[in-house]
Amino acid sequence: MYVCICHALNDKQVTKALENGARTPASVFRHYERQVQCGKCVPMMRDMVQSHCANQCPSCPGQAALPEPANAESFPYGIAAE
């Protein structure tokens, strides 16, 4: 399933980035040397990050939930990718 239409990133690619240490949507984009464009994929990527880290993978010990970005209320579609 496509997560980011703008860059044709699918769920398997996002999962691979998470397994390689990405912990925010912005770090997923950096993993693939891309930048956020429309931002509509960011909430789904955040959910994927939280699910990945909630399973207590070896690369994220003790990290149950990620904090909301400081400017989350300024962007109704979750464009803040950190």
Sequence and secondary structure as in RCSB ss.txt:
>XXXX:A:sequence
MYVCICHALNDKQVTKALENGARTPASVFRHYERQVQCGKCVPMMRDMVQSHCANQCPSCPGQAALPEPANAESF
PYGIAAE
>XXXX:A:secstr
 EEETTTTEEHHHHHHHHHTT  SHHHHHHHTT   SS TTHHHHHHHHHHHHHTT TTSTT       TTGGG 
TT     
